[in-house]
Amino acid sequence: MFSTKLPSRTEAVLSRRQVEGLIADGRCIIIVDQMVLKVDPWLKYHPGGAKAIMHMVGRDATDEVNGFHSPEAKKHMERYRIGRIEGRWVNFVPPIQGGKFKSYVEGLTVVEEDADIDQSPTTSDISRSPSPIFDTEEPRLRRRVTSKNDQLLSSASSVSSAAEPEDGLSYLDAQTREQIDLDLGKYPSLDLDTQDEVVRKYRLLDERIRAEGLYDCDYSAYAVEACRYTFLACMALLFLHWSWYGMSGFFLGCLWHQLVFTVHDAGHMGITHNFTVDTVIGIIIANFIGGLSVGWWKHNHNVHHIITNSPEHDPDIEHLPFFAISHRFLESLTSSFYERVMAYDAFAKIIIPYQAYLYYPILTFGRFNLYRLSWEFLIKGTGPKKGPAWWHRWLEITGQVFFWYWFGYVIMYNAIPNASGRFAFLMVSHMTTMPLHAQITLSHFSMSTAELGPHESFPQKMLRTTMDVDCPQWLDFFHGGLQFQAIHHLFPRMPRHNLRRTQKLVQEFCSEVGIPYALYGFVDGSKQVIGRLEEVGRQAAILAKCQKALAERGEILQGH
């Protein structure tokens, strides 16, 4: 007797066109472990912010989800399952990144994208409006052609480096094409077979790391950290008691510098791996002791991890008018994170050509801007108002009030009797945290900002846009794990005290798949960053001269 039971709704096999149609209708669809998830209801509850999810729409988000979420969170995601896919999934360009989708009409005859070559999302079906940079009519030249699947390279990743002046490209467009072509020659091919192999070996590496216990937190290391924090706090209080206000501020700044590393661990659930416990740890340290919002940081940082070093989408590199690490910022791009135009205005045109010289002075005052961003986030209520994170905002606001009471009133107003002492304490404590801001920018500012299209795998993108800093083991406490940013981007929930032990495994993985592993000393890495800032500064100066020459030519023509 044959069963006539129909497959359940969650077991229905959805075609690529059906998924595209759902996205065209405004649904938020992601693929995780062959499951099709419609996560629209979860957007406003997601503790990491809606935009982190929106950058995964139409994509296979398996590696990103596994990297950032606990098994309990992944179990929760099954509530949003509406079906499954079969075989290889070929990523779309998400709507937030400019992807365009066609509606699906049931019963309409369509050509299903089953063959490899036909699964590529092209500009004619789903991706975006034609681009003068990427969508030229000339034949595309590629340095790497290893199989027929190279035809699947998106138009955003298959450009020629042979851009001649007659192509009609602007100076900035030509720079963009050159950077993309350089990356295509340096990193593994974007054909699906190659990227599938990168993902397969990355997942094997993750399994090996778990088997070796490198996801397990070493709590004895935090005992050492606590001793260091206590020493710095006691020294700050001692010098305050002795009325050595500058020295007191110095030790307080050192304390803030060190505490940020534990906040970073907690924000990634890398301490207890429990969402609530690590969140409370992060809020107590960041808000109550440091005066900064961990909620703001999460919304900012999660997007940074998903779409690293993208000029339009990564808030961690969007610093106009003070810094531009890519020539593309000279085009007044629109930030999808801040939802505004990052204007390359008159002030930016003055600053950017000299940004290499202003880099460290500006970073020295970076903490003041973090206060502004934290309060803006909390006052506007940008974080989730319902769901498991609804209470975060109120605990953070309580922490902010507590911070400004002990720092602003008890110490700055009551304990320090004169204006000069207050100024010294305030400025020294905040300027001392400058190395932290330099560390944060060090691992990304000099790395690639090119967009290689939707077929690039998660591990390859992380390694292409992130570098590690080489340092002796005894100096790890100073860098706080941030020197292993490439490893951290691959395995964001790994406790930082295990990152050094993982380095050799990641280097072996990179060697196997042919991805360059960027590793520089602190001095050499800093030179790379300064060099990038100088390069973009020169490009800004060249652009200004070109615009001036064109304007003068126009005036001459008008005179005739």
C-alpha positions as CSV (number, residue, x, y, z in Angstrom):
1,M,0.0,0.0,0.0
2,F,1.5,3.3,-1.1
3,S,1.4,6.4,1.1
4,T,-0.5,9.4,-0.3
5,K,0.7,11.8,2.3
6,L,1.9,15.0,0.7
7,P,5.2,16.6,1.8
8,S,4.8,19.2,4.5
9,R,5.1,22.9,3.8
10,T,8.5,23.1,5.3
11,E,9.7,20.1,3.2
12,A,8.6,21.6,-0.1
13,V,11.4,21.9,-2.6
14,L,11.6,25.5,-3.9
15,S,13.2,26.4,-7.2
16,R,15.6,29.3,-7.6
17,R,12.8,31.2,-9.5
18,Q,10.4,30.7,-6.7
19,V,12.9,32.0,-4.2
20,E,13.6,35.0,-6.5
21,G,9.9,35.7,-6.7
22,L,9.5,35.7,-2.9
23,I,12.3,38.2,-2.6
24,A,10.8,40.3,-5.4
25,D,7.6,40.4,-3.4
26,G,9.5,41.9,-0.5
27,R,10.2,38.7,1.5
28,C,13.4,38.3,3.4
29,I,14.7,34.9,2.3
30,I,18.0,33.3,3.3
31,I,19.4,29.8,2.8
32,V,20.9,27.9,5.7
33,D,21.9,24.2,5.5
34,Q,19.7,23.7,2.4
35,M,16.7,25.2,4.3
36,V,14.8,28.1,2.9
37,L,14.1,30.6,5.8
38,K,11.6,33.5,5.6
39,V,12.9,35.7,8.4
40,D,10.8,38.8,8.0
41,P,9.2,38.5,11.4
42,W,12.6,38.2,13.1
43,L,14.1,41.4,11.6
44,K,12.9,43.7,14.4
45,Y,13.9,41.2,17.1
46,H,17.3,40.3,15.9
47,P,19.8,41.3,18.7
48,G,22.5,41.9,16.0
49,G,20.3,44.3,14.0
50,A,18.2,43.9,10.9
51,K,20.9,45.0,8.4
52,A,23.2,42.0,9.2
53,I,20.3,39.8,8.0
54,M,19.4,42.0,5.0
55,H,22.9,41.5,3.6
56,M,22.2,37.7,3.5
57,V,18.9,37.9,1.5
58,G,19.1,35.6,-1.5
59,R,22.3,34.1,-0.3
60,D,23.5,30.8,1.2
61,A,24.2,32.1,4.7
62,T,25.2,28.8,6.2
63,D,28.8,29.8,7.1
64,E,27.8,33.2,8.4
65,V,25.0,31.7,10.6
66,N,27.2,28.9,11.9
67,G,30.0,31.4,12.7
68,F,27.9,33.9,14.7
69,H,25.2,31.8,16.4
70,S,24.9,29.2,19.1
71,P,23.2,25.8,18.4
72,E,20.2,27.1,20.4
73,A,19.8,30.1,18.1
74,K,20.1,27.9,15.0
75,K,17.4,25.7,16.4
76,H,15.2,28.7,16.8
77,M,15.7,29.6,13.1
78,E,13.8,26.5,12.1
79,R,10.6,28.2,13.1
80,Y,11.0,30.3,9.9
81,R,11.5,27.4,7.5
82,I,9.2,27.5,4.5
83,G,10.9,24.8,2.4
84,R,14.2,23.5,1.2
85,I,16.5,23.6,-1.9
86,E,18.2,20.7,-3.7
87,G,21.7,20.8,-5.0
88,R,24.0,23.8,-5.2
89,W,22.7,27.3,-4.4
90,V,24.0,30.2,-6.5
91,N,23.8,33.5,-4.6
92,F,21.8,36.5,-5.6
93,V,22.9,40.0,-5.0
94,P,20.8,41.1,-1.9
95,P,18.4,44.0,-2.4
96,I,20.2,46.1,0.1
97,Q,23.3,45.8,-2.1
98,G,21.4,46.8,-5.3
99,G,20.1,43.4,-6.3
100,K,16.9,43.4,-8.5
101,F,14.5,40.5,-8.7
102,K,11.7,39.3,-11.0
103,S,8.3,38.2,-9.7
104,Y,7.4,34.6,-10.0
105,V,4.1,33.6,-11.6
106,E,2.8,30.1,-10.8
107,G,2.2,28.1,-14.0
108,L,4.2,30.4,-16.2
109,T,6.6,28.5,-18.4
110,V,10.1,29.4,-17.3
111,V,13.5,27.9,-17.9
112,E,14.7,26.5,-14.6
113,E,18.3,27.2,-13.8
114,D,19.4,23.6,-13.3
115,A,22.5,23.6,-15.5
116,D,25.6,25.2,-14.0
117,I,26.1,27.8,-16.6
118,D,22.5,29.0,-16.3
119,Q,22.5,29.4,-12.6
120,S,24.5,32.6,-12.7
121,P,22.5,35.7,-11.7
122,T,23.1,38.1,-14.5
123,T,22.1,41.8,-14.9
124,S,19.3,40.7,-17.2
125,D,17.6,38.6,-14.6
126,I,18.2,39.6,-11.0
127,S,21.2,41.7,-10.0
128,R,21.1,45.4,-10.6
129,S,20.9,48.2,-13.1
130,P,23.7,48.3,-15.7
131,S,26.8,49.9,-14.3
132,P,29.3,52.0,-16.3
133,I,32.1,50.4,-14.3
134,F,31.2,46.7,-14.5
135,D,28.7,46.3,-17.4
136,T,30.7,47.3,-20.4
137,E,30.2,45.7,-23.8
138,E,33.9,44.9,-24.4
139,P,35.1,41.3,-24.0
140,R,36.0,40.4,-20.4
141,L,39.6,39.4,-19.8
142,R,40.3,37.1,-16.9
143,R,43.6,36.0,-15.4
144,R,42.1,32.7,-14.0
145,V,40.0,30.4,-16.2
146,T,39.9,26.9,-14.8
147,S,36.6,25.5,-15.9
148,K,33.4,26.3,-17.7
149,N,32.0,27.7,-14.5
150,D,34.2,30.8,-14.8
151,Q,31.3,32.0,-16.9
152,L,29.5,32.3,-13.6
153,L,31.6,35.2,-12.5
154,S,29.2,38.1,-11.9
155,S,29.6,41.2,-14.0
156,A,30.9,42.9,-10.9
157,S,33.9,40.6,-10.8
158,S,34.8,40.1,-14.4
159,V,36.4,43.3,-15.6
160,S,39.5,44.0,-17.6
161,S,42.5,45.7,-16.4
162,A,43.1,47.1,-19.9
163,A,40.9,50.1,-19.5
164,E,42.1,52.6,-22.1
165,P,41.0,56.3,-22.2
166,E,38.7,55.6,-25.1
167,D,36.6,53.3,-23.0
168,G,34.9,56.4,-21.7
169,L,35.6,55.5,-18.1
170,S,36.3,58.2,-15.5
171,Y,39.5,58.2,-13.5
172,L,37.7,56.7,-10.5
173,D,36.0,54.0,-12.6
174,A,39.4,53.0,-14.1
175,Q,40.8,52.7,-10.6
176,T,37.9,50.5,-9.5
177,R,38.4,48.2,-12.5
178,E,42.1,47.9,-11.9
179,Q,41.6,46.9,-8.2
180,I,39.1,44.2,-9.1
181,D,41.3,42.8,-11.8
182,L,44.3,42.7,-9.4
183,D,42.2,40.7,-6.8
184,L,41.0,38.3,-9.5
185,G,44.6,37.6,-10.3
186,K,45.7,37.2,-6.7
187,Y,42.9,35.1,-5.2
188,P,41.3,31.8,-6.2
189,S,38.9,31.8,-9.1
190,L,35.3,32.7,-8.4
191,D,33.9,29.8,-10.4
192,L,31.5,27.7,-8.3
193,D,33.6,24.6,-8.2
194,T,36.6,26.4,-6.8
195,Q,34.6,28.3,-4.2
196,D,32.8,25.2,-3.2
197,E,36.1,23.6,-2.5
198,V,37.2,26.6,-0.4
199,V,34.0,26.3,1.6
200,R,34.4,22.5,2.0
201,K,37.9,22.8,3.4
202,Y,36.9,25.7,5.6
203,R,34.1,23.6,7.2
204,L,36.5,20.7,7.7
205,L,38.9,23.1,9.4
206,D,36.0,24.3,11.7
207,E,35.3,20.7,12.6
208,R,38.9,20.1,13.5
209,I,39.0,23.2,15.6
210,R,36.0,22.1,17.5
211,A,37.4,18.6,18.0
212,E,40.6,20.1,19.5
213,G,38.5,22.2,22.0
214,L,39.5,25.6,20.6
215,Y,36.0,26.9,21.1
216,D,36.2,26.2,24.8
217,C,37.0,29.2,26.9
218,D,40.1,29.1,29.2
219,Y,38.7,30.9,32.3
220,S,42.1,30.9,34.0
221,A,43.1,33.4,31.3
222,Y,40.4,35.7,32.5
223,A,41.7,35.4,36.1
224,V,44.9,36.9,34.8
225,E,43.0,39.5,33.0
226,A,41.1,40.4,36.2
227,C,44.4,40.9,38.0
228,R,45.6,43.2,35.3
229,Y,42.3,45.2,35.4
230,T,42.5,45.5,39.2
231,F,46.1,46.7,39.1
232,L,45.2,49.4,36.6
233,A,42.2,50.5,38.5
234,C,44.1,50.7,41.8
235,M,46.9,52.7,40.2
236,A,44.3,55.2,38.7
237,L,42.8,55.7,42.2
238,L,46.2,55.9,43.9
239,F,47.4,58.7,41.6
240,L,44.1,60.4,41.9
241,H,44.5,60.4,45.7
242,W,48.0,61.8,45.3
243,S,46.5,64.5,43.0
244,W,48.6,63.3,40.0
245,Y,45.7,63.8,37.7
246,G,47.5,63.2,34.4
247,M,49.0,59.9,35.7
248,S,45.6,58.9,37.1
249,G,44.0,59.6,33.7
250,F,46.8,57.5,32.0
251,F,46.0,54.4,34.1
252,L,42.3,54.8,33.6
253,G,42.9,55.0,29.9
254,C,45.0,51.8,30.0
255,L,42.1,50.2,31.9
256,W,39.6,51.2,29.3
257,H,42.0,49.9,26.6
258,Q,42.2,46.5,28.2
259,L,38.5,46.2,29.1
260,V,37.5,46.7,25.5
261,F,39.0,43.3,24.6
262,T,36.7,41.5,27.1
263,V,33.7,43.5,25.8
264,H,34.6,42.3,22.3
265,D,34.7,38.7,23.6
266,A,31.3,39.1,25.3
267,G,29.8,40.7,22.2
268,H,30.7,37.6,20.2
269,M,29.5,35.2,23.0
270,G,33.1,34.0,23.3
271,I,33.2,33.8,27.1
272,T,30.4,31.6,28.4
273,H,28.7,31.1,24.9
274,N,25.5,32.0,26.7
275,F,23.7,34.9,25.1
276,T,22.2,36.5,28.2
277,V,25.3,36.0,30.5
278,D,27.8,37.3,27.9
279,T,25.4,40.3,27.1
280,V,25.3,41.3,30.8
281,I,29.1,41.0,31.0
282,G,29.5,43.2,28.0
283,I,27.0,45.8,29.2
284,I,28.4,46.1,32.7
285,I,32.0,46.6,31.3
286,A,31.1,48.8,28.3
287,N,28.4,51.0,29.7
288,F,28.9,51.1,33.4
289,I,32.7,51.3,33.4
290,G,33.5,52.6,29.9
291,G,30.5,54.8,29.0
292,L,30.1,53.1,25.6
293,S,27.1,51.3,24.2
294,V,27.7,47.6,23.5
295,G,24.3,47.5,21.6
296,W,25.5,50.2,19.2
297,W,28.8,48.3,18.8
298,K,26.9,45.0,18.0
299,H,24.7,46.6,15.3
300,N,27.8,48.2,13.8
301,H,30.2,45.3,14.2
302,N,27.9,42.5,13.0
303,V,27.4,44.3,9.6
304,H,31.2,44.8,9.5
305,H,31.7,41.0,9.8
306,I,29.2,40.2,7.1
307,I,30.2,42.7,4.5
308,T,33.8,43.5,5.5
309,N,35.6,46.4,3.8
310,S,32.7,47.3,1.4
311,P,32.8,51.1,1.0
312,E,29.0,51.3,0.6
313,H,28.0,48.9,3.4
314,D,30.7,48.4,6.1
315,P,30.3,51.1,8.7
316,D,33.8,50.3,10.2
317,I,35.5,52.0,7.1
318,E,32.9,54.8,6.6
319,H,34.7,57.7,8.1
320,L,34.3,60.6,5.8
321,P,35.1,63.5,5.9
322,F,38.2,62.4,8.0
323,F,39.3,59.2,6.3
324,A,38.9,57.5,2.9
325,I,40.6,54.2,2.5
326,S,39.3,53.7,-1.1
327,H,39.1,56.0,-4.1
328,R,35.4,55.1,-4.2
329,F,34.7,57.4,-1.3
330,L,35.6,60.3,-3.6
331,E,32.4,59.6,-5.4
332,S,30.0,60.6,-2.5
333,L,28.7,57.0,-2.0
334,T,25.5,56.2,-0.2
335,S,25.9,54.2,3.0
336,S,23.4,51.4,3.3
337,F,24.2,51.3,7.1
338,Y,23.7,55.0,7.9
339,E,21.2,55.4,5.1
340,R,22.7,58.7,3.9
341,V,25.1,60.0,1.3
342,M,28.7,60.1,2.5
343,A,29.4,63.4,0.9
344,Y,32.8,64.1,-0.4
345,D,32.2,67.8,0.3
346,A,34.4,70.8,0.6
347,F,35.7,69.9,4.0
348,A,36.6,66.3,3.0
349,K,38.4,67.7,-0.1
350,I,40.6,69.6,2.3
351,I,41.2,66.8,4.8
352,I,41.6,63.7,2.6
353,P,44.8,64.7,0.7
354,Y,46.5,65.0,4.1
355,Q,44.8,62.1,5.8
356,A,48.1,60.1,6.2
357,Y,49.5,62.9,8.3
358,L,46.2,63.4,10.3
359,Y,45.6,59.7,10.9
360,Y,47.1,59.4,14.4
361,P,46.0,62.9,15.7
362,I,42.4,62.1,14.7
363,L,42.5,58.7,16.3
364,T,43.7,60.3,19.5
365,F,40.3,61.9,20.0
366,G,38.3,58.9,18.7
367,R,36.7,58.0,22.0
368,F,34.7,61.3,22.1
369,N,33.0,60.3,18.9
370,L,32.1,56.9,20.4
371,Y,30.2,58.7,23.2
372,R,28.2,60.5,20.5
373,L,27.4,57.3,18.6
374,S,26.4,55.4,21.7
375,W,24.0,58.1,22.9
376,E,22.5,58.5,19.4
377,F,21.9,54.7,19.3
378,L,20.2,54.6,22.8
379,I,18.1,57.8,22.4
380,K,16.8,56.8,19.0
381,G,16.0,53.3,20.3
382,T,17.6,51.7,17.2
383,G,18.0,48.3,18.9
384,P,15.2,45.8,19.2
385,K,12.2,46.8,21.4
386,K,10.8,43.3,21.7
387,G,12.2,39.8,21.7
388,P,15.1,38.5,23.7
389,A,17.0,41.7,23.6
390,W,14.2,44.2,24.5
391,W,15.8,44.9,27.9
392,H,19.3,45.7,26.6
393,R,18.5,49.3,25.9
394,W,17.2,50.1,29.4
395,L,20.2,48.3,31.1
396,E,22.5,50.3,28.9
397,I,20.9,53.6,29.7
398,T,21.2,52.7,33.4
399,G,24.8,52.0,32.8
400,Q,25.4,55.3,31.0
401,V,23.8,57.3,33.8
402,F,26.0,55.3,36.3
403,F,29.1,56.0,34.2
404,W,28.6,59.7,33.9
405,Y,27.8,59.9,37.6
406,W,31.1,58.3,38.8
407,F,33.3,59.7,36.0
408,G,31.7,63.1,35.5
409,Y,30.4,63.9,38.9
410,V,32.4,61.9,41.5
411,I,35.8,62.2,39.9
412,M,35.8,65.1,37.4
413,Y,33.7,67.5,39.6
414,N,34.2,66.4,43.2
415,A,37.6,64.7,43.4
416,I,39.5,67.1,41.1
417,P,39.4,70.6,42.5
418,N,40.6,72.8,39.6
419,A,40.0,73.2,35.9
420,S,43.6,72.4,34.8
421,G,43.5,69.1,36.7
422,R,40.2,68.2,35.2
423,F,41.4,69.0,31.7
424,A,44.5,66.9,32.2
425,F,42.6,63.9,33.6
426,L,40.0,64.1,30.8
427,M,42.4,64.5,27.9
428,V,45.1,62.0,29.1
429,S,42.5,59.3,29.9
430,H,40.9,59.6,26.5
431,M,44.1,60.1,24.5
432,T,45.7,57.0,26.1
433,T,43.1,54.8,24.3
434,M,44.5,55.9,20.9
435,P,46.4,52.6,20.3
436,L,43.1,50.7,20.5
437,H,41.7,52.7,17.7
438,A,44.9,52.2,15.7
439,Q,44.6,48.4,16.3
440,I,41.0,48.3,15.1
441,T,41.8,50.1,11.8
442,L,45.1,48.3,11.3
443,S,43.7,44.9,10.2
444,H,41.4,46.4,7.5
445,F,42.4,49.8,6.3
446,S,45.2,48.5,4.0
447,M,43.3,45.5,2.7
448,S,41.1,45.1,-0.4
449,T,37.9,47.1,-0.7
450,A,37.0,45.7,-4.1
451,E,33.6,44.0,-4.7
452,L,34.0,40.6,-6.4
453,G,30.4,39.7,-6.7
454,P,28.0,37.3,-4.9
455,H,29.9,34.1,-5.7
456,E,32.9,34.8,-3.5
457,S,32.8,32.5,-0.5
458,F,32.7,33.7,3.1
459,P,36.2,32.5,4.1
460,Q,37.8,33.9,1.0
461,K,36.2,37.3,1.5
462,M,37.3,37.4,5.1
463,L,40.9,36.6,4.3
464,R,40.9,39.0,1.3
465,T,39.8,41.9,3.4
466,T,41.5,41.3,6.7
467,M,45.1,41.0,7.9
468,D,46.8,39.6,11.0
469,V,49.5,41.4,13.0
470,D,52.6,39.4,14.0
471,C,53.8,39.9,17.6
472,P,55.6,37.9,20.3
473,Q,53.4,35.9,22.6
474,W,54.3,38.0,25.6
475,L,52.7,41.0,23.9
476,D,49.4,39.4,23.3
477,F,47.9,41.2,26.3
478,F,48.5,44.6,24.6
479,H,46.7,43.6,21.4
480,G,44.0,41.7,23.2
481,G,43.3,39.2,20.3
482,L,42.8,42.0,17.8
483,Q,46.1,41.0,16.2
484,F,44.5,37.8,15.0
485,Q,41.6,39.6,13.1
486,A,41.7,37.3,10.1
487,I,41.4,34.2,12.3
488,H,38.7,36.0,14.3
489,H,36.7,36.8,11.2
490,L,36.8,33.2,10.1
491,F,35.7,32.0,13.6
492,P,34.1,35.0,15.4
493,R,32.9,33.0,18.4
494,M,36.3,31.5,19.3
495,P,37.7,32.7,22.6
496,R,40.6,35.1,21.9
497,H,43.0,33.2,24.1
498,N,42.8,30.3,21.6
499,L,43.4,32.4,18.5
500,R,47.2,32.0,18.6
501,R,46.9,28.2,18.8
502,T,44.6,28.3,15.8
503,Q,47.0,30.4,13.6
504,K,49.0,27.5,12.3
505,L,45.8,25.6,11.3
506,V,44.6,28.7,9.4
507,Q,47.9,29.1,7.6
508,E,47.7,25.4,6.5
509,F,44.2,26.0,5.2
510,C,45.3,29.1,3.3
511,S,48.1,27.2,1.7
512,E,45.8,24.3,0.7
513,V,43.2,26.5,-1.0
514,G,45.6,29.1,-2.4
515,I,44.4,32.1,-0.5
516,P,47.2,34.5,0.6
517,Y,47.3,34.9,4.4
518,A,48.2,38.5,5.1
519,L,50.5,38.8,8.2
520,Y,52.6,41.8,9.0
521,G,54.4,43.1,12.1
522,F,52.9,46.0,13.9
523,V,55.3,48.5,12.4
524,D,55.0,47.1,8.8
525,G,51.3,46.8,9.1
526,S,51.1,50.4,10.2
527,K,53.2,51.4,7.2
528,Q,50.7,49.5,5.0
529,V,47.8,51.6,6.5
530,I,49.7,54.9,6.1
531,G,50.6,53.9,2.6
532,R,47.0,53.3,1.7
533,L,45.9,56.6,3.2
534,E,48.7,58.3,1.2
535,E,47.6,56.5,-2.0
536,V,44.0,57.6,-1.7
537,G,45.2,61.1,-0.7
538,R,47.2,61.3,-4.0
539,Q,44.2,60.1,-5.9
540,A,42.1,62.8,-4.3
541,A,44.7,65.4,-5.3
542,I,44.8,64.0,-8.9
543,L,41.0,64.1,-9.1
544,A,40.9,67.7,-7.9
545,K,43.4,68.7,-10.6
546,C,41.4,66.9,-13.2
547,Q,38.2,68.6,-12.1
548,K,40.0,71.9,-12.1
549,A,41.4,71.4,-15.6
550,L,38.0,70.4,-16.9
551,A,36.4,73.4,-15.4
552,E,39.0,75.7,-16.9
553,R,38.6,74.0,-20.3
554,G,34.8,74.5,-20.0
555,E,35.3,78.2,-19.2
556,I,37.7,78.6,-22.2
557,L,35.1,76.9,-24.5
558,Q,32.4,79.1,-23.2
559,G,34.6,82.2,-23.8
560,H,34.8,81.2,-27.5
